[in-house]
Amino acid sequence: MKKIFILLSASLLMLLNSCTSEKPLARVIDESLSFAVKQYTLMAEEMLGRPGLLPRTIDTAGYLVTAGSGWWTSGFFPGSLWYLYEYSGDGTLRENAVQMTSRVEKEKDNKGTHDLGFMLYCSFGNGLRQTGNEDYAETLLTGARSLATRYSPVVGCIQSWNSRRGWQFPVIIDNMMNLEFLMWAFNQTGDSSFYNICVRHSDTTIKNHFRPDYSTYHVVSYDTITGDVEIKQTHQGAFDGSMWARGQSWGLYGYVVMYRETGLRRYLDQAVNMAEFMINHPNMPGDMIPYWDYDAPGIPDARRDASAGAIMASALIELSTYTDPGKQEKYLQVAEKQLRMLASPAYLAKPGENGNFILMHSVGSLPGNSEVDVPLTYADYYFIEALLRFRAML
């Protein structure tokens, strides 16, 4: 998990802090992070009494919903604790981060999921970056090798879910988020197979997942014998041809990372084109927090997805470091607007409420009537990450 440092011109810094009617951005960020520390300290205290479990969301009555380490979001809570320890230096947060990270360790041998980047790299990766613990590195390498077993050279992708619903080899756009983990393994070991998997997966995804306008399908399934596309559909979006918001943010973030890790210009071009399409989409609200799907029925009354906004903000902050001054200014203005909105009472929880999560109003799967208009652990993770990234440059 690499820290992103951004050097800004004096004029751009002045622009970001020029609006006298608004609280200075640095204060917004520090207040949000301080609040996050308090919420997650309370949540960690509760989780210590629930051995082996990690927080996921809340139910309709407002009670905390947890899951075991095999659930795809298991790495986000320990990862958030590591981020908040990095911000605060609080030794209790560090102890809790160590404890919660250990709960995910057995997933290093899990070859039945593509989500090991989320599960292991967000937890052990952040832990390794802050502690240098070689045991963490060994866990990560084992997990990276497990993830690599899901790659098919015939298809040119890492398989997401196992065969189901008539899908032989489903690949979801979310899978771009797990490539950072494999690129870490390449940089750690020099084993080019990790690099080659990431590049091939990224190139195949550009070829088959994206429409001419740079919106993305959620699911593309492949024939396992020929490697040809068998179908393009959605699982969590409004309809097969719609633009599912969180998937679009996953894709943007993934290509920003792949440009950082490879220096290949085509990945920067892909990220920029995606960002421009998202920012300028006619259904993007003025506050830049997307609807759960850009083509959702019922807009402007459709549900918003705070998680899609948080992921997008974090990606734009990093993307700004690779672009010309004009685009840098544009992407940082959008990210600032998103962070200010997420830090406002419209999305930020009240102290001790919301199951001790930070953000309200995310959408897991509206078609599945699962986790609709609730806090989600990954929304908090990318919100914290985005706050830290922006804070590092002020």
C-alpha positions in Angstrom: 0.0 0.0 0.0 1.9 3.0 -1.3 1.5 6.5 0.1 0.8 9.1 -2.5 2.5 12.5 -2.0 1.5 15.4 -4.2 3.4 18.6 -4.8 1.0 21.5 -5.6 1.8 24.9 -7.0 1.2 27.9 -4.6 -1.6 29.1 -6.9 -3.4 25.8 -6.7 -3.1 25.6 -3.0 -4.5 29.1 -2.8 -7.4 28.0 -5.0 -8.2 25.0 -2.9 -8.5 27.2 0.2 -9.9 30.4 -1.3 -13.6 30.0 -0.5 -14.1 32.1 2.6 -17.7 30.8 3.0 -16.4 27.3 3.6 -14.4 25.8 6.4 -10.7 25.4 5.4 -10.1 22.0 3.8 -7.3 21.1 6.2 -9.8 21.6 9.1 -12.5 19.5 7.4 -9.9 16.7 6.9 -8.6 16.7 10.4 -12.0 16.9 12.0 -13.2 14.0 9.8 -10.1 11.9 10.7 -10.4 12.7 14.4 -14.1 11.6 14.3 -13.1 8.4 12.4 -10.6 7.6 15.2 -13.3 7.9 17.8 -15.8 5.8 15.9 -13.4 3.1 15.0 -12.0 3.0 18.6 -15.5 2.2 19.8 -16.0 -0.3 17.0 -12.8 -2.1 17.8 -13.7 -2.3 21.4 -16.9 -4.1 20.4 -15.2 -6.3 17.9 -12.7 -7.5 20.6 -15.7 -9.2 22.2 -16.6 -11.0 18.9 -13.6 -13.4 18.2 -12.9 -14.2 14.6 -15.4 -11.7 13.1 -15.0 -8.4 11.3 -17.6 -5.6 10.8 -19.6 -5.4 7.6 -22.6 -3.1 7.9 -25.7 -2.6 10.1 -29.1 -4.2 9.9 -32.5 -2.4 9.6 -32.6 -2.0 13.3 -29.2 -0.4 13.4 -27.3 -3.3 14.9 -23.8 -4.2 13.8 -23.6 -6.9 11.1 -20.4 -8.9 11.1 -18.8 -11.6 8.9 -16.0 -14.0 9.0 -12.6 -13.6 7.4 -13.8 -15.3 4.2 -16.2 -12.5 3.4 -14.8 -10.2 0.7 -14.8 -7.1 2.9 -12.9 -8.6 5.8 -9.6 -6.6 5.2 -11.2 -3.2 5.2 -11.7 -2.7 8.9 -8.1 -3.7 9.9 -6.9 -1.6 7.0 -8.8 1.4 8.3 -7.3 0.9 11.7 -3.8 0.9 10.3 -4.6 4.2 8.4 -6.0 5.8 11.5 -3.0 4.7 13.5 -0.8 6.3 10.9 -2.8 9.5 11.3 -3.0 9.6 15.1 -0.1 7.5 16.4 -2.5 6.1 18.9 -1.0 2.9 20.4 -4.4 1.4 21.1 -5.3 1.7 17.5 -2.1 -0.1 16.5 -2.9 -2.9 19.0 -6.4 -3.3 17.6 -5.1 -3.2 14.0 -2.7 -6.0 14.8 -5.5 -8.0 16.4 -8.0 -7.5 13.6 -5.4 -8.1 10.9 -4.6 -11.5 12.5 -8.2 -12.5 12.0 -7.7 -12.4 8.2 -4.5 -14.4 8.0 -5.9 -17.8 7.1 -7.3 -16.3 3.9 -3.7 -16.4 2.5 -4.5 -20.0 1.4 -7.9 -19.2 -0.1 -7.8 -20.0 -3.8 -11.6 -19.8 -4.2 -11.9 -16.0 -4.4 -10.5 -13.1 -6.4 -10.9 -10.7 -3.5 -7.6 -11.4 -1.8 -6.3 -7.9 -2.6 -9.2 -6.4 -0.6 -8.8 -9.0 2.1 -5.1 -9.2 2.5 -3.4 -6.2 0.9 -5.7 -3.7 2.6 -4.9 -5.3 6.0 -1.5 -6.9 5.9 -0.3 -4.5 3.2 -1.0 -1.4 5.4 0.4 -3.3 8.4 3.6 -4.1 6.6 4.1 -0.6 5.3 3.8 0.8 8.9 5.7 -1.9 10.8 8.1 -3.7 8.5 6.9 -7.0 10.0 8.4 -9.7 7.8 5.7 -12.2 8.9 3.3 -9.9 7.2 5.3 -10.0 4.0 5.3 -13.8 4.1 1.5 -13.8 4.5 1.1 -11.5 1.6 3.4 -13.5 -0.7 1.4 -16.7 0.1 -1.8 -14.9 -0.6 -0.5 -13.4 -3.9 0.4 -16.9 -5.1 -3.1 -18.1 -4.1 -4.7 -15.3 -6.1 -2.5 -16.0 -9.1 -3.9 -19.6 -9.4 -7.2 -18.0 -10.6 -5.5 -16.7 -13.7 -6.3 -18.3 -17.1 -3.8 -17.7 -19.9 -6.5 -18.8 -22.4 -8.8 -16.0 -21.2 -6.1 -13.6 -20.2 -7.9 -12.7 -16.9 -8.2 -13.7 -13.3 -11.5 -15.4 -12.7 -13.7 -13.5 -10.3 -16.5 -15.8 -9.2 -16.7 -19.5 -9.8 -18.9 -20.7 -12.6 -22.5 -19.9 -12.0 -25.7 -18.5 -13.5 -24.6 -19.8 -16.9 -21.3 -17.9 -16.6 -18.3 -20.2 -17.4 -15.6 -17.7 -16.5 -17.0 -14.5 -15.0 -14.8 -11.5 -14.6 -16.1 -8.4 -12.9 -14.7 -4.9 -13.1 -14.1 -5.0 -9.4 -11.2 -7.4 -10.1 -9.0 -4.5 -11.3 -8.7 -3.6 -7.6 -6.8 -6.8 -6.8 -4.0 -6.2 -9.2 -2.1 -3.8 -6.9 -1.6 -6.8 -4.6 0.0 -8.8 -7.4 2.1 -5.9 -8.5 3.4 -5.6 -4.9 4.4 -9.3 -5.2 6.2 -8.7 -8.4 8.1 -5.8 -6.9 8.9 -7.9 -3.8 10.1 -11.0 -5.6 11.0 -10.0 -9.2 8.8 -12.8 -10.4 7.6 -11.6 -13.8 4.6 -13.9 -13.8 2.9 -11.5 -11.4 3.6 -8.6 -13.7 2.4 -10.4 -16.8 -0.8 -11.5 -15.2 -1.6 -7.9 -14.2 -0.8 -6.5 -17.6 -2.7 -9.2 -19.5 -5.7 -8.8 -17.2 -5.7 -5.0 -17.6 -5.4 -5.2 -21.4 -8.2 -7.9 -21.7 -10.4 -5.8 -19.5 -9.9 -2.7 -21.6 -10.7 -4.7 -24.7 -13.9 -6.4 -23.5 -15.3 -4.6 -20.5 -15.5 -1.0 -21.8 -18.0 0.6 -24.2 -16.8 3.4 -26.6 -17.8 6.1 -24.0 -15.6 4.5 -21.3 -18.4 3.2 -19.2 -17.9 -0.4 -18.1 -20.0 -3.5 -17.9 -20.0 -5.1 -14.5 -19.6 -8.8 -15.6 -18.0 -10.2 -18.7 -18.0 -14.0 -18.9 -15.6 -15.9 -21.1 -15.6 -19.4 -22.8 -13.0 -21.4 -21.0 -12.0 -23.4 -24.1 -11.6 -20.6 -26.6 -11.2 -17.5 -24.4 -13.9 -15.7 -26.3 -16.5 -13.5 -24.7 -19.7 -15.4 -24.1 -21.8 -12.7 -22.5 -21.7 -9.2 -21.1 -24.1 -8.5 -18.2 -24.6 -7.0 -14.7 -25.1 -8.4 -11.3 -25.4 -5.3 -9.2 -26.2 -2.6 -11.8 -29.6 -1.4 -12.9 -29.5 -3.4 -16.2 -26.9 -5.0 -18.4 -26.1 -1.9 -20.4 -26.1 0.5 -17.4 -23.2 2.2 -15.7 -23.1 0.8 -12.2 -21.4 3.5 -10.1 -19.2 1.6 -7.8 -18.0 -0.6 -10.6 -17.0 2.6 -12.6 -15.1 3.8 -9.6 -13.4 0.4 -9.1 -12.2 0.6 -12.7 -10.9 4.1 -12.5 -9.0 3.3 -9.3 -7.6 0.1 -10.8 -6.2 1.8 -14.0 -4.6 4.6 -11.9 -2.8 2.0 -9.9 -1.7 0.1 -13.0 -0.2 3.2 -14.5 1.6 3.9 -11.3 3.0 0.4 -11.2 3.9 -0.1 -14.8 4.3 3.4 -16.4 2.4 2.2 -19.4 0.7 5.2 -21.0 -2.4 3.3 -22.1 -3.4 2.8 -18.5 -3.1 6.5 -17.8 -5.2 7.3 -20.9 -7.8 4.8 -19.8 -8.0 6.4 -16.3 -8.2 9.9 -17.7 -10.9 9.0 -20.2 -12.9 7.2 -17.5 -12.5 10.2 -15.1 -13.6 12.7 -17.7 -16.7 10.6 -18.6 -17.7 10.2 -14.9 -17.2 13.8 -14.0 -19.0 15.1 -17.0 -21.8 12.5 -17.0 -25.2 14.2 -17.3 -26.5 12.2 -14.4 -23.6 13.1 -12.0 -25.1 15.2 -9.2 -23.8 18.6 -8.5 -22.2 17.4 -5.2 -20.3 14.7 -7.1 -21.7 11.8 -5.0 -23.0 9.4 -7.6 -26.3 7.7 -7.7 -25.9 3.9 -7.2 -26.1 3.6 -11.0 -25.6 6.5 -13.4 -28.6 5.1 -15.3 -30.7 4.2 -12.3 -34.5 4.5 -12.6 -36.0 7.3 -10.6 -33.1 9.9 -10.9 -33.0 12.4 -9.2 -34.7 10.5 -6.4 -32.5 7.4 -6.8 -30.3 6.2 -4.0 -26.8 7.7 -3.7 -23.7 5.6 -3.1 -21.2 7.1 -0.7 -18.8 4.2 -1.4 -18.7 5.1 -5.1 -17.9 8.7 -4.2 -15.2 7.8 -1.7 -13.4 5.4 -4.1 -13.6 7.9 -6.9 -12.2 10.7 -4.7 -9.2 8.6 -3.7 -8.6 7.7 -7.3 -8.8 11.2 -8.6 -6.4 12.5 -6.0 -3.7 10.1 -7.1 -4.6 10.5 -10.8 -4.0 14.3 -10.5 -0.4 13.6 -9.8 0.1 12.1 -13.2 -1.6 14.7 -15.3 -1.0 18.2 -16.6 -1.8 21.2 -14.3 -5.2 21.8 -15.8 -6.4 18.3 -15.2 -4.7 18.3 -11.8 -6.7 21.3 -10.7 -9.9 19.8 -12.1 -9.5 16.4 -10.5 -8.6 17.9 -7.1 -11.5 20.3 -7.2 -13.9 17.3 -7.8 -12.2 15.3 -5.1 -12.4 18.2 -2.6 -16.1 18.6 -3.4 -16.7 14.9 -2.8 -14.8 14.9 0.5 -16.5 18.0 1.8 -19.9 16.5 1.0 -19.0 13.1 2.6 -17.7 15.0 5.7 -21.0 16.9 5.9 -24.1 15.9 8.0 -25.6 14.6 4.9 -23.2 11.6 4.9 -21.1 11.7 8.1 -22.6 9.8 11.0 -23.3 11.2 14.4 -20.9 10.2 17.2 -21.6 6.8 18.6 -24.3 6.1 16.0 -24.4 4.3 12.7 -23.0 1.1 14.2 -19.8 3.2 14.8 -19.2 3.4 11.0 -18.1 6.7 9.6 -20.3 7.2 6.5 -24.0 6.7 5.9 -25.9 6.1 2.7 -24.0 3.5 0.6 -25.5 0.8 -1.6 -24.2 -2.7 -1.7 -26.6 -4.4 -4.2 -29.9 -2.7 -4.9 -31.1 -5.4 -7.3 -30.3 -8.0 -4.7 -32.0 -5.9 -2.0 -28.8 -6.3 0.0 -27.1 -3.5 2.0 -29.2 -0.7 0.6 -28.8 2.8 2.1 -26.5 1.6 4.9 -22.9 2.1 6.1 -20.3 -0.1 4.4 -16.8 -0.9 5.7 -15.2 -0.2 2.3 -16.9 3.2 2.0 -15.1 4.1 5.3 -11.8 2.7 4.1 -11.6 4.7 0.9 -12.9 7.8 2.6 -10.1 7.6 5.2 -7.6 6.9 2.4 -8.7 9.9 0.4 -8.6 12.2 3.4 -5.0 11.1 4.2 -4.0 11.5 0.6 -5.3 15.1 0.4 -4.0 15.9 3.8 -0.5 14.9 2.7 -0.4 17.7 0.1 -1.8 20.6 2.1 
